[in-house]
Amino acid sequence: MNANDAVTLKAFFAFKRHPFPPACAPEPLFHCAPIDAALHQAKNALASRLHLLLTAPAGLGKSSFCRLLLDELNPREFKPLYLVGQPVGPTDLLRSVADAWGFESSSRRGRAAHFLTQGLEKIAASSSAHPVIILDEAQQLPIEGIELLRLIAETQNRSLLSLVLVATDDFPRLLARPAFAPLNGRFSMRLRLNPLSPDQAADFVSHAFTAVGMSNILVPDAVASLHAASSGSPRRIGAFLAAAMQRALIKRSRMLTDEIIQEVIDAPTF
């Protein structure tokens, strides 16, 4: 193997950060008009101390939306907490919230709820910042635990807390069960993230390269096939392009051509 064969992807494309990492997207995060509209609606709902439910299929940027919302919540007005849903019990969920805010807690459900209520009441008495819990991947959480948080939020007819549930599309169907009617009825604001349009997909790709200091190396003719194959999913677009960059390295191509994109789309791994 000669030195040319051993060249790395990073060296070949001269980037410091990969534009399409498998986990969190590079900062700054991508914005488009529908995302900005959803952020505006979310902030208005929280300013009115409402609960919010946001849904989308997997891969459409729910976690990125959470990060964008956190960045836009004024710390003088809100005291936000971000948690990723885990398959834990209701009491464990209450303890996770209490621990994150530095409150006392307990392994007993009633005591855990009591301590969390006390902590939130202290915030209400000492600060004008309204507590907000953003629960990402909420479909993994116990509904009973979310209902406990809702009951704590509405203690003594005051809004001690606003909930933002971020979940996959099947979660509203779960909430619609008769047993969960009290919780389901509290989400007066419901938002849904939709797939990117072809133009938005092109903007997303351009933004991803710019965010890591690269020129856009995707040829314009390849955008349509990339968008169709990904169904407008940012995660799928990123996966296709990450694989395309590997293939371009093998071919020593500085551009992601339509041919390279089609080869990746047709590969059995996708």
C-alpha positions in Angstrom: 0.0 0.0 0.0 1.5 3.4 -1.0 1.0 6.7 0.9 -1.8 7.7 -1.5 -3.8 4.5 -0.7 -3.6 5.3 3.0 -5.1 8.8 2.8 -7.9 9.4 5.3 -11.3 10.8 4.6 -10.5 13.7 6.9 -7.3 14.6 5.0 -8.8 14.0 1.5 -11.7 16.4 2.1 -9.8 18.7 4.5 -12.4 18.9 7.2 -11.9 19.2 11.0 -15.4 17.8 11.8 -17.4 15.4 9.7 -20.4 17.2 8.2 -22.6 14.2 8.7 -21.8 12.5 12.0 -24.0 9.6 13.1 -25.2 11.4 16.3 -25.5 15.1 16.9 -25.2 17.4 13.9 -22.5 20.0 14.0 -23.3 23.5 15.3 -24.9 25.7 14.2 -27.9 23.6 13.7 -30.0 23.8 10.5 -32.9 26.1 10.4 -35.7 26.4 7.8 -39.0 28.2 7.7 -41.1 25.3 9.1 -38.7 24.7 11.9 -38.6 28.4 12.8 -42.4 28.5 12.7 -42.6 25.5 15.1 -40.1 27.1 17.4 -42.1 30.3 17.5 -45.3 28.4 18.3 -43.5 26.4 21.0 -42.1 29.5 22.7 -45.5 31.2 22.6 -47.1 28.1 24.3 -44.5 28.0 27.0 -44.8 31.7 27.6 -48.5 31.0 28.3 -47.4 28.1 30.6 -49.0 25.4 28.5 -47.9 21.9 27.9 -46.6 21.0 24.4 -46.5 17.8 22.4 -44.2 17.6 19.3 -44.1 14.5 17.1 -42.3 13.3 14.0 -41.2 10.0 12.5 -37.7 8.8 13.4 -34.9 10.7 11.7 -36.7 14.0 11.1 -34.7 16.1 13.6 -36.7 15.9 16.9 -33.5 16.0 19.0 -32.1 18.9 17.0 -35.4 20.7 17.5 -35.0 20.2 21.3 -31.5 21.8 21.1 -32.8 24.7 19.1 -35.6 25.3 21.6 -33.3 25.1 24.5 -31.0 27.7 22.9 -33.9 30.1 22.3 -35.5 30.0 25.8 -34.5 33.1 27.7 -33.0 32.1 31.0 -34.6 35.1 32.7 -38.0 33.7 31.7 -37.5 30.0 31.7 -35.6 27.4 33.8 -35.4 24.5 31.2 -34.4 20.9 31.8 -33.7 18.5 29.0 -34.0 14.7 29.6 -33.8 11.8 27.1 -36.5 9.3 27.8 -35.4 5.9 29.2 -37.5 2.8 30.0 -37.6 3.5 33.7 -40.3 3.4 36.3 -42.5 6.4 37.3 -40.6 7.0 40.5 -37.2 6.9 38.7 -38.5 9.5 36.4 -39.4 11.8 39.3 -36.0 11.2 40.8 -34.2 12.0 37.6 -36.0 15.4 37.4 -35.3 16.1 41.0 -31.6 15.2 40.7 -31.1 17.3 37.6 -32.5 20.4 39.4 -30.7 19.6 42.7 -33.8 18.8 44.7 -34.1 16.3 47.5 -35.7 13.1 46.4 -36.8 9.6 47.6 -37.1 6.1 46.4 -40.7 6.1 47.5 -43.2 7.5 44.9 -45.2 9.7 47.3 -42.2 11.2 48.9 -40.5 11.7 45.5 -43.5 13.6 44.3 -43.7 15.6 47.5 -40.0 16.7 47.3 -40.3 17.6 43.6 -43.4 19.7 44.4 -41.5 21.5 47.2 -38.6 22.2 44.9 -40.8 23.7 42.2 -42.6 25.8 44.8 -39.3 27.2 46.0 -38.5 28.2 42.4 -41.9 29.9 42.0 -41.3 31.8 45.2 -37.8 33.0 44.5 -37.7 33.4 40.7 -39.8 34.6 37.8 -38.2 31.9 35.6 -40.8 29.3 34.7 -39.6 25.6 34.9 -39.8 23.7 31.7 -39.0 20.0 31.2 -38.2 18.9 27.7 -38.7 15.1 27.5 -37.0 13.8 24.3 -37.9 10.3 23.2 -41.0 10.5 25.4 -42.4 7.3 23.9 -39.8 5.4 26.0 -41.1 6.9 29.3 -43.8 5.4 31.5 -47.1 7.3 30.9 -47.8 7.0 34.6 -44.6 8.9 35.3 -45.5 11.7 32.8 -49.0 11.9 34.4 -47.3 12.3 37.8 -45.3 15.2 36.5 -48.5 16.7 35.0 -50.3 16.4 38.4 -47.3 18.1 40.2 -47.3 20.8 37.5 -50.9 21.7 38.4 -50.6 21.6 42.2 -52.9 24.0 43.9 -54.3 25.3 40.6 -51.0 26.9 39.8 -48.7 26.2 36.9 -45.5 25.1 38.5 -44.1 23.5 35.4 -44.6 23.1 31.7 -44.0 19.8 29.9 -42.6 19.5 26.4 -43.0 15.9 25.1 -41.1 15.1 22.0 -41.9 11.7 20.6 -42.5 9.5 17.5 -45.8 9.4 15.6 -47.2 6.4 17.5 -47.1 8.3 20.9 -50.4 10.3 20.3 -52.2 7.0 19.7 -50.9 5.7 23.0 -52.0 8.9 24.8 -55.5 8.6 23.2 -56.3 5.5 25.2 -59.2 6.2 27.7 -57.0 5.5 30.7 -54.8 8.5 29.7 -57.5 10.9 28.9 -56.7 13.4 31.7 -53.1 13.7 30.4 -54.0 13.7 26.8 -56.4 16.6 27.2 -53.7 18.8 28.7 -51.7 19.2 25.4 -53.5 22.1 23.8 -50.4 22.8 21.6 -49.5 20.0 19.3 -46.8 20.3 16.6 -45.5 17.9 14.0 -42.2 18.0 12.1 -42.6 17.1 8.4 -40.0 15.7 6.0 -37.8 18.2 4.2 -38.9 19.4 0.8 -36.4 19.1 -2.1 -35.4 22.7 -1.7 -35.0 22.3 2.1 -33.0 19.2 1.6 -30.6 21.1 -0.7 -30.3 23.8 1.9 -29.7 21.2 4.6 -26.8 19.7 2.7 -25.3 23.1 1.9 -25.6 24.1 5.6 -24.0 20.9 6.8 -20.9 21.4 4.7 -20.7 25.1 5.6 -21.0 24.3 9.3 -17.8 22.4 9.2 -16.0 24.8 7.0 -16.3 22.9 3.7 -17.5 23.8 0.3 -20.6 22.0 -0.9 -19.3 19.0 -2.7 -22.7 17.6 -3.7 -23.4 18.2 -7.4 -26.8 19.9 -7.8 -28.1 17.2 -10.2 -27.8 14.6 -7.4 -30.2 16.4 -5.0 -33.4 15.1 -6.5 -32.4 11.4 -6.3 -31.0 12.0 -2.8 -34.2 13.6 -1.6 -36.4 10.9 -3.1 -34.3 8.0 -1.6 -34.3 9.6 1.8 -38.0 10.6 1.8 -36.8 14.0 3.1 -35.3 12.6 6.3 -32.3 14.6 7.5 -30.9 11.5 9.2 -31.2 9.4 6.0 -29.7 12.2 3.9 -26.7 12.4 6.2 -26.3 8.6 6.2 -26.3 8.6 2.4 -23.8 11.4 2.1 -21.5 9.9 4.7 -21.4 6.7 2.7 -21.0 8.7 -0.5 -17.9 10.5 0.9 -16.3 7.1 1.6 -17.0 6.0 -1.9 -15.7 9.3 -3.3 -12.5 8.7 -1.4 -12.0 5.3 -3.0 -12.7 6.9 -6.4 -10.5 9.9 -5.6 -13.4 12.2 -6.5 -13.5 15.6 -4.9 -17.2 15.9 -5.7 -20.2 13.7 -4.8 -21.4 13.1 -8.3 -24.8 11.8 -9.3 -23.1 8.5 -10.2 -21.6 8.1 -6.7 -24.9 9.1 -5.0 -26.8 6.5 -7.1 -24.3 3.8 -6.2 -24.8 4.5 -2.5 -28.6 4.6 -2.9 -28.5 1.2 -4.8 -26.2 -0.4 -2.2 -27.8 -3.3 -0.3 -27.0 -1.7 3.1 -29.5 1.0 2.3 
